[in-house]
Amino acid sequence: MHIALFIFILAVLILVHEFGHFIMAKRAGIRVDEFGIGFPPRLWKFRRGETAYSINAIPFGGFVKIFGEDNESLLQDNGGDTSRSFVRARKMTQVAIIGAGVAANLFLAWILFSAIYLIGAPLSVSSILPNSPAAEAGMRAGDHLRSMSVGENTITNLTPESIQVFTAQHPGEKINVTLSRAGILSSLTVVPEKGLIDEDKNRAAIGINMDFVQALPLHLAFFEGFKTTINWLYGTGEALTDLFIGLFSGTTSFSSLSGPVGIAGLVGDAASLGLVYVLSLAAIISVNLSIMNIIPFPALDGGRLLFILVETVTRRSISPKIAGTLNVTGFALLMLLMVLITYHDIAKIIIGS
């Protein structure tokens, strides 16, 4: 069930990305030959105007075929109007069409984050008392608390009040806390102590201040959703930069990365905690996809934008053969990277079991 949910989320995110390319190409007057949901073999197909729409058997997102996108379709076209091809369009139009996929993923993240604020955002830690049980356990400001348990006694509907009551009821006992940090679920153990609260020295506490955002009205939810999207965009870009620096400098290994297997596990964990957490994880993955796609690497949107920049600076078109070779090589390297990351994902599961 969790794998099916992961496939569904990933398919929706990829489909939204491709729809961004599709709608921008249409608005720019570029001919779109096909927009497909899933990948062939085709199950159903119909045509509306010059564009074919298809539903396909492999449910991993979708695709869009834009006339002249790879240059070769110009040679294969039978008398079509080549002025409406991608390669004959102005450079800024090409940039807009390619960038629209990234923009679509960011827009979806904004919608999902806004929906979370409409429903009510998860409980998060705003600050931690130095040398407190929470600090010693490794809690950080910004952590989203999911559940707390002592033995079979578990609470999941967390509020500041319910956490205060629960910790006060278990002084000196080990409380297992499940939390989310930057979209990654983890757990730790904290032991409540007395004497941390000035107004009630006899009440056990763990030394945290908490934020709990109640459901917001529509306009505020969209405003907060926009701010959260920008914050995640900045934070993810910064983390990705540090990751690449770490990989090239040898201070970070592939074992620290998560691929489809690891992400599927996160989706399963989020699903067990409720709708808000699934929406949050989907929004975070959507932001990550937008960042990854803008990297200037062949086979990614960023690589295609780099080709356009080179052509603009040199005022010469890149040979379709060279561009094709670079894209195929880039895709092969990305697949190799995915295989390595998946291997480490599986290895971690086996070791953990």
C-alpha positions in Angstrom: 0.0 0.0 0.0 2.8 2.4 0.9 4.6 1.6 -2.3 1.5 2.3 -4.3 1.1 5.6 -2.5 4.7 6.5 -3.3 4.2 5.7 -7.0 1.0 7.8 -7.0 2.7 10.8 -5.4 5.8 10.6 -7.7 3.6 10.1 -10.8 1.5 13.2 -9.9 4.7 15.3 -9.3 6.2 14.2 -12.6 2.9 14.7 -14.5 2.6 18.2 -13.1 6.1 19.0 -14.2 5.4 17.8 -17.8 2.1 19.7 -17.8 4.1 22.9 -17.1 6.1 22.3 -20.3 2.9 21.5 -22.1 0.8 24.5 -21.1 3.7 26.9 -21.8 4.4 25.5 -25.2 0.7 25.8 -26.1 0.6 29.4 -24.9 3.7 30.2 -26.9 2.2 28.8 -30.1 4.6 25.9 -30.4 3.2 22.7 -31.8 2.6 20.0 -29.2 2.3 16.5 -30.8 1.3 14.5 -27.8 0.7 14.8 -24.1 0.6 11.4 -22.3 -0.4 10.3 -18.8 2.0 7.4 -17.9 4.4 5.8 -20.4 3.7 3.4 -23.4 2.3 1.0 -24.2 -0.8 3.1 -24.9 -4.1 2.0 -23.4 -6.2 4.8 -24.9 -5.6 7.7 -27.2 -7.6 10.6 -28.7 -6.8 13.7 -30.7 -8.0 17.2 -30.2 -6.8 19.6 -32.8 -3.1 18.9 -33.6 -2.3 17.3 -30.2 -2.9 13.7 -29.3 -3.7 12.8 -25.7 -3.0 9.4 -24.4 -3.3 7.2 -21.3 -0.6 4.7 -21.0 0.1 1.5 -19.1 3.2 2.4 -17.1 2.0 4.8 -14.3 5.2 6.8 -13.7 4.1 10.4 -14.4 3.8 11.4 -18.0 5.4 13.0 -21.0 5.0 15.7 -23.6 6.2 15.6 -27.2 7.0 19.1 -28.4 7.6 19.5 -32.2 11.2 20.2 -32.9 12.4 19.8 -29.3 15.2 17.4 -30.3 15.8 18.8 -33.8 15.4 15.3 -35.4 11.6 15.7 -35.6 12.2 18.5 -38.0 13.8 16.1 -40.4 11.1 13.5 -39.9 8.2 16.0 -40.4 6.2 15.6 -43.5 5.6 19.1 -44.7 4.7 20.6 -41.3 5.2 24.3 -40.4 8.7 24.3 -39.0 8.2 27.9 -37.9 6.2 26.5 -35.0 8.9 24.2 -33.8 10.8 24.4 -30.5 14.2 25.0 -32.1 12.9 27.8 -34.3 11.4 29.7 -31.4 13.1 32.6 -29.7 15.6 31.8 -27.0 13.5 33.4 -24.3 10.5 31.3 -25.4 12.6 28.1 -25.2 13.7 29.1 -21.7 10.1 29.8 -20.6 9.0 26.4 -21.9 11.8 24.5 -20.2 11.6 26.5 -17.0 7.8 26.0 -16.8 8.3 22.4 -15.5 10.3 23.7 -12.6 7.7 26.4 -12.0 4.9 23.9 -12.0 6.5 21.8 -9.3 7.1 24.9 -7.1 3.5 26.0 -7.7 2.3 22.6 -6.6 4.4 22.8 -3.5 2.8 26.1 -2.7 -0.7 24.7 -3.1 0.2 21.7 -0.9 1.8 23.8 1.8 -1.2 26.1 1.7 -3.5 23.2 2.1 -1.6 22.2 5.2 -2.1 25.6 6.7 -5.8 25.4 5.9 -6.0 22.1 7.7 -3.7 23.0 10.5 0.1 22.7 10.6 2.0 20.1 12.7 3.4 20.9 16.1 7.0 22.1 16.0 9.7 23.0 18.5 10.4 26.7 18.5 13.2 26.8 21.1 15.1 24.4 23.4 16.3 25.2 26.9 20.1 24.7 27.1 21.3 21.6 29.1 17.7 20.4 29.3 16.7 16.8 28.6 15.5 17.8 25.1 18.9 19.4 24.3 20.8 16.3 25.6 18.5 14.0 23.6 19.4 15.9 20.4 16.2 17.8 19.7 16.5 21.0 17.6 14.4 24.0 17.0 12.2 23.4 13.9 11.7 19.7 14.7 8.1 18.6 14.1 6.8 16.3 16.8 4.8 13.4 15.6 4.2 11.1 18.6 5.3 10.3 22.2 5.2 7.0 23.9 6.1 5.2 27.2 5.6 1.5 26.8 2.1 1.0 25.3 1.0 4.5 26.3 1.2 6.5 23.1 -0.1 9.9 22.1 -0.3 11.1 18.5 -2.7 14.0 18.6 0.0 16.4 19.9 -0.7 19.9 21.2 1.4 21.9 23.6 -1.1 21.1 26.4 -1.1 17.3 25.7 2.7 17.2 25.7 2.9 19.1 29.0 0.5 16.7 30.6 2.2 13.6 29.2 5.7 14.6 30.2 4.5 15.6 33.7 3.0 12.2 34.1 6.3 10.4 33.4 9.1 12.1 35.5 12.3 10.2 35.2 11.0 7.7 32.6 12.3 7.3 29.1 9.9 8.8 26.5 10.2 7.7 22.9 9.7 10.7 20.6 9.0 10.4 16.9 9.8 13.6 15.0 10.4 15.0 11.5 13.4 17.1 10.7 13.7 18.6 7.2 11.2 16.0 6.0 13.1 13.0 7.5 11.4 11.0 10.2 13.5 9.9 13.1 13.2 8.9 16.8 14.9 9.7 20.0 14.6 9.1 23.8 14.1 11.9 26.3 13.7 11.8 30.1 11.6 14.5 31.8 13.1 16.3 34.8 11.6 18.4 37.6 12.9 21.9 38.3 12.9 23.2 34.7 9.7 25.3 35.1 10.1 28.4 37.2 6.4 28.6 38.2 6.1 24.9 39.0 9.4 23.3 40.1 7.7 20.1 41.0 6.3 19.5 37.5 8.5 17.3 35.2 9.3 18.8 31.7 11.8 18.2 28.9 12.7 21.9 28.2 11.1 22.9 24.9 8.8 25.7 23.7 6.4 24.7 21.0 4.5 26.3 18.1 1.2 24.9 16.9 -0.5 26.6 14.0 -4.2 26.3 14.0 -6.1 26.2 10.7 -5.8 29.5 8.9 -8.2 31.4 6.7 -7.7 31.0 3.0 -5.7 34.2 2.3 -3.4 33.7 5.2 -3.0 30.0 4.4 -1.8 30.9 0.9 0.5 33.6 2.2 2.1 31.2 4.8 2.2 28.5 2.1 4.2 30.8 -0.2 6.6 31.7 2.6 7.1 28.0 3.4 7.8 27.1 -0.2 10.4 29.9 -0.5 12.1 28.8 2.7 12.2 25.1 1.6 13.5 26.2 -1.8 16.3 28.2 -0.2 17.1 25.5 2.4 17.0 22.7 -0.1 19.3 24.6 -2.5 21.7 25.3 0.3 21.7 21.6 1.5 22.2 20.4 -2.1 25.1 22.6 -2.5 26.7 21.4 0.7 26.0 17.8 -0.4 27.8 18.2 -3.8 30.7 19.9 -2.0 30.8 17.0 0.4 30.7 14.4 -2.3 33.6 16.0 -4.3 35.6 16.6 -1.2 35.1 13.1 0.2 33.4 14.3 3.4 30.0 12.9 2.3 29.3 9.4 1.0 26.6 8.0 -1.2 25.3 6.0 1.8 23.9 9.3 3.3 21.6 9.8 0.3 18.1 8.3 -0.2 16.7 7.1 -3.4 13.3 5.6 -4.4 13.5 2.9 -1.8 14.3 5.3 1.0 11.7 7.8 -0.1 9.1 5.1 -0.3 9.8 4.3 3.3 9.4 7.9 4.3 6.0 8.0 2.5 4.9 4.9 4.4 5.9 6.6 7.7 4.1 9.8 6.7 1.0 7.9 5.7 0.8 6.2 9.2 0.8 9.7 10.8 -2.0 11.3 8.7 -2.9 13.4 5.7 -1.0 16.5 6.8 2.2 14.6 6.8 1.7 13.0 3.4 0.9 16.5 2.0 4.0 17.9 3.7 6.3 15.2 2.3 4.8 15.5 -1.2 5.4 19.3 -1.1 9.0 18.8 0.0 9.6 16.2 -2.8 8.1 18.6 -5.3 10.5 21.3 -4.2 13.4 18.8 -4.4 12.4 17.8 -7.9 12.3 21.5 -9.0 15.8 22.0 -7.6 17.2 18.8 -9.1 15.8 19.6 -12.5 17.4 23.0 -12.7 21.0 21.6 -12.1 23.0 22.3 -15.3 23.6 18.7 -16.2 22.8 16.9 -19.5 19.4 15.1 -19.6 17.9 17.6 -17.0 16.1 20.8 -17.7 19.1 22.7 -16.4 21.3 21.0 -19.0 19.0 22.1 -21.7 19.0 25.7 -20.4 22.8 25.5 -20.4 22.7 24.5 -24.1 20.5 27.5 -24.8 23.0 29.8 -22.9 25.9 28.4 -24.9 24.1 28.9 -28.2 23.1 32.5 -27.2 26.7 33.4 -26.2 28.4 31.7 -29.3 25.5 32.5 -31.7 25.9 29.0 -33.1 23.5 26.1 -32.7 24.9 23.0 -30.9 25.0 20.0 -33.2 22.0 17.7 -32.6 24.4 14.8 -32.6 26.5 16.3 -29.9 23.5 17.4 -27.8 22.0 13.9 -28.2 25.3 12.2 -27.1 25.6 14.5 -24.1 22.0 13.9 -23.0 22.3 10.1 -23.4 25.5 10.1 -21.4 24.0 12.3 -18.8 21.0 10.1 -18.5 23.2 7.0 -18.2 25.2 8.6 -15.4 22.0 9.6 -13.6 20.7 6.1 -13.8 24.0 4.7 -12.5 23.8 7.2 -9.6 20.2 6.0 -8.9 21.3 2.4 -8.9 24.1 3.2 -6.4 21.8 5.1 -4.1 19.1 2.4 -4.3 21.8 -0.2 -3.4 22.7 1.7 -0.3 19.0 2.1 0.6 18.5 -1.6 0.4 21.7 -2.3 2.3 20.6 0.1 5.1 17.2 -1.8 5.3 19.0 -5.2 5.5 21.5 -4.0 8.1 18.7 -2.3 10.1 16.7 -5.5 10.1 
